Amino acid sequence: MSSFSVLHTWQVPAATLAAARALLDEAFDGDFSDEDWEHSLGGVHAFAWDGDELIGHGAVVQRRLVHDGRALRAGYVEGVAVRAGRRRRGVGAAVMGALEDVVRGAYPLGALSASEEAMAFYEARGWQRWRGRTFALTPAGVERTEEEDDGIFVLPVVPLDVTGDLTCDWRDGDVW
Ligand SMILES: CC(C)(COP(=O)(O)OP(=O)(O)OC[C@H]1O[C@@H](n2cnc3c(N)ncnc32)[C@H](O)[C@@H]1OP(=O)(O)O)[C@@H](O)C(=O)NCCC(=O)NCCS
């Protein structure tokens, strides 16, 4: 990794956004949708470069998560990926370190939905698996998101009961 930058979406050149999208398409083997990309926009991005090649990306965007009767302002992490062939060299850790600084400085909690292969990565960084039930606030009302229960992680900045209920706000595509 030869350089690193942290920028809000409005500051990111179009070519860099295109490189991030291409990196995510490659890292998720074509399973990264337009909605997944849209979820990664409108917040703060971390970019890791090797020369002019983008080798790592992640973003944190604001969402509301309802927990214990409060609508918490959450720093929600999206679009984390390191180029295959560049993994296990600390690039992902550098990306997450920058995003966690944003979370700790601006939000009472961080949250994310982890891919199966990244669970150990987040756990090693101190993210806590949500052990309670998860829900989504949909246009049709509050709906249980049972299939997501095992993949939601939080980075508590204020005390949270991770065995309680957690409800995310509504969006197109995957709600978590
Ligand atoms: C998850 C991902 C971003 C990790 O990036 P990375 O640059 O390899 O991570 P790092 O080298 O900084 O790893 C830091 C630590 O996390 C843990 N870790 C990382 N990848 C791991 C894995 N596949 N299995 C177990 N632990 C892992 C290890 O403790 C590692 O430290 P170590 O290498 O000294 O043992 C990368 O594997 C990736 O892009 N995967 C595909 C896309 C993806 O799943 N993204 C996450 C979406 S939620």
The ligand as an SDF file (V2000), in Angstrom:
LIG
                    3D

 48 50  0  0  0  0  0  0  0  0999 V2000
  -12.5420   -9.2400    4.4610 C   0  0  0  0  0  0  0  0  0  0  0  0
  -11.3780   -8.5300    3.7570 C   0  0  0  0  0  0  0  0  0  0  0  0
  -11.7740   -7.0800    3.4690 C   0  0  0  0  0  0  0  0  0  0  0  0
  -10.1650   -8.5400    4.7050 C   0  0  0  0  0  0  0  0  0  0  0  0
   -9.1160   -7.7470    4.1010 O   0  0  0  0  0  0  0  0  0  0  0  0
   -7.5610   -8.0700    4.3830 P   0  0  0  0  0  0  0  0  0  0  0  0
   -6.7560   -6.9680    3.7980 O   0  0  0  0  0  0  0  0  0  0  0  0
   -7.2510   -9.4540    3.9440 O   0  0  0  0  0  0  0  0  0  0  0  0
   -7.5230   -8.0260    5.9850 O   0  0  0  0  0  0  0  0  0  0  0  0
   -6.2190   -7.8370    6.8970 P   0  0  0  0  0  0  0  0  0  0  0  0
   -4.9940   -8.3440    6.2150 O   0  0  0  0  0  0  0  0  0  0  0  0
   -6.1630   -6.4340    7.3520 O   0  0  0  0  0  0  0  0  0  0  0  0
   -6.6050   -8.8100    8.1130 O   0  0  0  0  0  0  0  0  0  0  0  0
   -6.5310   -8.3890    9.4540 C   0  0  0  0  0  0  0  0  0  0  0  0
   -6.8970   -9.5430   10.3540 C   0  0  0  0  0  0  0  0  0  0  0  0
   -8.2770   -9.9060   10.1480 O   0  0  0  0  0  0  0  0  0  0  0  0
   -8.4160  -11.3280   10.2720 C   0  0  0  0  0  0  0  0  0  0  0  0
   -8.7910  -11.8790    8.9790 N   0  0  0  0  0  0  0  0  0  0  0  0
   -8.7640  -11.2580    7.7690 C   0  0  0  0  0  0  0  0  0  0  0  0
   -9.2160  -12.0810    6.7990 N   0  0  0  0  0  0  0  0  0  0  0  0
   -9.5350  -13.2360    7.4060 C   0  0  0  0  0  0  0  0  0  0  0  0
  -10.0480  -14.4730    6.9400 C   0  0  0  0  0  0  0  0  0  0  0  0
  -10.3550  -14.6800    5.6330 N   0  0  0  0  0  0  0  0  0  0  0  0
  -10.2480  -15.4640    7.8390 N   0  0  0  0  0  0  0  0  0  0  0  0
   -9.9330  -15.3020    9.1340 C   0  0  0  0  0  0  0  0  0  0  0  0
   -9.4420  -14.1220    9.6490 N   0  0  0  0  0  0  0  0  0  0  0  0
   -9.2550  -13.1170    8.7930 C   0  0  0  0  0  0  0  0  0  0  0  0
   -7.0630  -11.8400   10.7180 C   0  0  0  0  0  0  0  0  0  0  0  0
   -7.0280  -11.7760   12.1330 O   0  0  0  0  0  0  0  0  0  0  0  0
   -6.1380  -10.8170   10.1140 C   0  0  0  0  0  0  0  0  0  0  0  0
   -4.9020  -10.7310   10.7530 O   0  0  0  0  0  0  0  0  0  0  0  0
   -3.6920  -11.7550   10.3230 P   0  0  0  0  0  0  0  0  0  0  0  0
   -3.6040  -11.7360    8.8200 O   0  0  0  0  0  0  0  0  0  0  0  0
   -2.4970  -11.1700   11.0000 O   0  0  0  0  0  0  0  0  0  0  0  0
   -4.0980  -13.1060   10.8290 O   0  0  0  0  0  0  0  0  0  0  0  0
  -10.9900   -9.2830    2.4530 C   0  0  0  0  0  0  0  0  0  0  0  0
  -10.8200  -10.6580    2.7530 O   0  0  0  0  0  0  0  0  0  0  0  0
  -12.0080   -9.1660    1.3130 C   0  0  0  0  0  0  0  0  0  0  0  0
  -11.9990   -8.2010    0.5700 O   0  0  0  0  0  0  0  0  0  0  0  0
  -12.8910  -10.1910    1.1740 N   0  0  0  0  0  0  0  0  0  0  0  0
  -13.8790  -10.2130    0.0630 C   0  0  0  0  0  0  0  0  0  0  0  0
  -14.9540   -9.1720    0.1990 C   0  0  0  0  0  0  0  0  0  0  0  0
  -15.6420   -9.2180    1.5530 C   0  0  0  0  0  0  0  0  0  0  0  0
  -16.0820  -10.2520    2.0420 O   0  0  0  0  0  0  0  0  0  0  0  0
  -15.7500   -8.0170    2.1780 N   0  0  0  0  0  0  0  0  0  0  0  0
  -16.4280   -7.8410    3.4540 C   0  0  0  0  0  0  0  0  0  0  0  0
  -17.8490   -7.5220    3.2360 C   0  0  0  0  0  0  0  0  0  0  0  0
  -18.7720   -7.4190    4.7480 S   0  0  0  0  0  0  0  0  0  0  0  0
  1  2  1  0
  2  3  1  0
  2  4  1  0
  2 36  1  0
  4  5  1  0
  5  6  1  0
  6  7  2  0
  6  8  1  0
  6  9  1  0
  9 10  1  0
 10 11  2  0
 10 12  1  0
 10 13  1  0
 13 14  1  0
 14 15  1  0
 15 16  1  0
 15 30  1  0
 16 17  1  0
 17 18  1  0
 17 28  1  0
 18 19  1  0
 18 27  1  0
 19 20  2  0
 20 21  1  0
 21 22  1  0
 21 27  2  0
 22 23  1  0
 22 24  2  0
 24 25  1  0
 25 26  2  0
 26 27  1  0
 28 29  1  0
 28 30  1  0
 30 31  1  0
 31 32  1  0
 32 33  2  0
 32 34  1  0
 32 35  1  0
 36 37  1  0
 36 38  1  0
 38 39  2  0
 38 40  1  0
 40 41  1  0
 41 42  1  0
 42 43  1  0
 43 44  2  0
 43 45  1  0
 45 46  1  0
 46 47  1  0
 47 48  1  0
M  END
$$$$
